[in-house]
Every structure is written in structure tokens, then in C-alpha cells.
């Protein structure tokens, strides 16, 4: 159930998780696991506030990349859909060409684009694929790519491997998309504003889907 979190809108995540938790009760799923997810959910608002407090730091990073015309977002596992969302937001409101891609498949195309003019944003939180994401980061740095990482608070390894790091609070892995997407949204917002874009009225975008 948690595997779908990154593929849907933030506002839809909590009702779906609560629905899944209820189904788990009906089908006698692991009680300790259900309680752990419920506790993690209750901590989300406070942790979101912590990330929003990083606004000035994120704006300072945005100032260094607002004049770039391309960006690459990479993530694995739950963080791959977050990479897609980050790229989509940058594309929609700043009109920068941005691409989200699974970090595991970086060598199948995107790696050819990487040089000193290509900012690469990694969602590199601590999870079961963390060491693999570090390996991907090293590959990008070896090709002179500029790296911005979204990482977990307390991570003492990643700081020396990237150009910029934005730390977010730790949380259950299946809820990480609720937190890791926020700095990406702020980054897109600040870059768009710095480029003189109207973030409230992105060009060519409708408020609702009217054409299939």
C-alpha cells in the first residue's frame, strides 16, 4: 500500500493511507506496523513546518541555478516519483527543461547530458537504496555535474559528496514523499520568481483538465 504514495498528489496520500490502515485492521495485518504508520502520520505537520523554515536556504540555492536552462532529477524506490514531481514543478512554473529519471537507469541516456552546466537534483534520503544513490552521486560528480541533494537529518556522509544539501526530518520510508517533495516545490518556486515568471498563472496551463 505504501508503494503508491509517491505517485499521487500530497492531499490524497493521507486518506489513502488511512483507508489502507482500516483494511489492514479488517484483514488482521501487522498491528505494530499499523501503529507505527499512524504515529508517523501524526508527526507529518510538524515536520513539514521544519522544512518550510528552510525557505531562505533554498532560495539561496535557487539564486545559483536560476539562469540554467536544463535540470535533471534522480531518485530510487519511493523517491523516484518525487523526482518526477520535482522536475514537473520546475518545468511548469519556470519553463526550464527538466527531466525526472530513475537513478538506477541513469547510465541509459541521462548521463550523456551531464557536465558543469547541468544541475542534478538527487532525492537521497536514508533508506534501503541509500548506498546505491551515493554511488550515482559519485558518477555525476566525476562528470563535473553540480549536485543538489535532499537528504535525511543526521546524515554525515552526503555533505562532502554534493554541492548543496537540504536536510529534511526522518520519517517512515512510505511517507517520505510527503516531506521530500516540499523542498523541490520551494526550489521551483524561487527559481521561477527569480526568472520573472508568474507562478500563479503558468503559461499554457489550465486550472482544470478540459481536453482529453
N, C-alpha and C positions, 0 to 999 in steps of 0.2 A: 504494500500500500504506500509506503513512504517513497517508493521509487518514482512516483508520478509528481512529487512536489515541485520539482524544478520545471516541469513542462506546462504549468498552469499559472494563472495570474495570482499575485500575492493575496488578494482579497478572497480568493476561492480556496486557498490552502487549508485554513483553519476549519471551515465547515466540513471539508472532505476528510481531514484527519479525525475530527470528532465523530463523523459518521463511521469511519473505519474502526475507531475505538469501540463504538457501540456494537458493531458487527462482531468485533473480537470478543466482547462480553457474551454475546449470544452463542458464539461458537467456542467459548472457553479457551480463547487464546491466552498466551503467557500473561498472567496478571501483573507480574513485576514489570514487564516490558510496557504494558499499557499505562501503568502508573508513572513510569519514567518519562514517557512521551507527554503525558498530561502535565507533569511538573515542568518539563522543558517548555511546553506551550505557554504556561503561565509566566515564564521568565522573558518571553519574547518582547513585550512592550518596553520593559526597562532596558533591554539590550539594544533595541532599536534607538532609544534615546541616546545611549552611549555612542552609537555610530554617528548619529546626527550631530553630536558635539564635535565631530572631526571635520566639520564643514570647511573651516579655514585651511586646514592641512590639505584637504582635497582640492580646494580652489588654487592653492599654491602649486600643486602638481599640474592642474589644468593649464595654468599660465605657461608652462613649459612645452605644452603639446597642442595648444590651440591653433597653431599655424601649420600643423601637419595635415595631410590630405588622405592618409590611409591609417588604419589601425587593425590589429589582429587580436582577438580574444580567444584564449585557450583554457580549457578545463577538462577534468576527467570525472567520471562517475556522476554523482549528484551535481557536480559543478559544471558539467558540460552545458546543460540547459541554461545555467546562469550566464555562461559565456555568450550563448546565443542572444539572451536578453540584453546583455550589456552592449553588444555590437548593434543590435536593433535600435536601442535608445540613442546611441551616438549617431547612427545613420539618420534617424527620423528627425532629430531636432538640430543637429549641427551640419548636416549634409556632407559629412565626411564619409568616404567609403570605408566601411568597417565590416569585418567578417568574423563570425564565431565558428570555431572549429574544435573537434575533439583533439586534445593534446596528444593522445595515443597515435593519431594519424597525421601528425604534423609533417612527417617526412614525405607524405604523399601529396605534395603540392605547395602548401604554405611556406615551407622552409626556404623555397626558392625566392620568396619575396623579402626575406629578412636582411636588413642592413641597418646602418646607423640612422636612417631616416624612418624606420618602421617601429613605432611604439607597439609593444606586445604586452597585453594585459593578461596576467595569469590569475585564475582563482585557485589559490594554493593553500587551502585550509588543511589542518591536520586530520587525515583520515587514512583509510587503508591503501590509498594510492599516492600518499604524500611523497614517498621516496621517488616514485616514478615522475611526479610533477617536477621535483627538484632536478632530475636528470634532463627533462625537457627544457627547463630554465637554463641549464648549463649549455645546452645546444644552441639556444638563442643567443646567449651572451658570447659564445665562441664565434658567432657570426656578426658581432657588433650590434645586435639588436638592443634597443632600450626597453627595459623591463619594469613594469609596474605590477606589484603583487598584492593581492588581497589575501591576508594570512591570519592565522589564529593568534590571539593574545598569548604571550608566553613563549612563542616560537623564537628560539635563539639562533637558529641556523640560517634562516632565509635572508636576514638583513644584509649579510655580506655577499649575497648572490644576485641582488637586484639593484636597480637604480632608485626605486621608491617602494615603500611598503606601507600599506594601510592595514592596521590590525583591527580585527573585529572580535567580539567576545566568543568564547567557545560555546557550543550548544550541540545537542544530539544531531548526528550526521543527517538524519532525514529531514531536519528543519533548517539546515544550513542555508538553503536558498532564500529563506525569509530575511536573513541578515546579509549574506554576501552580495546580494543584488543592490543593496542600498548605496554603498559607495560607488558602484558603477553608474547608478542613476544620477548621483550628485556630480560625478565626474563629467558625464554627458551634459548635464545642465550647465555647469560652469564653462565648459568648452564652447557650448552653443552661445552663451551670453557674451563671452569674450570675442567670438566671431561676429557679433552683431546680429544674431538670429533671433527671431521672435519665438520663444519657446512655447508660448501659449497658442500660437497659430502656425504650426509647421506647414510648410507649403505642400500642396497636393494631398494632404491627409484629411479625411472626413472624420467627424466625431462618431459616426456610426457606419456600419457596412451597408451600402445600398446597392452594390453591384456584385453579382457572383462571378 
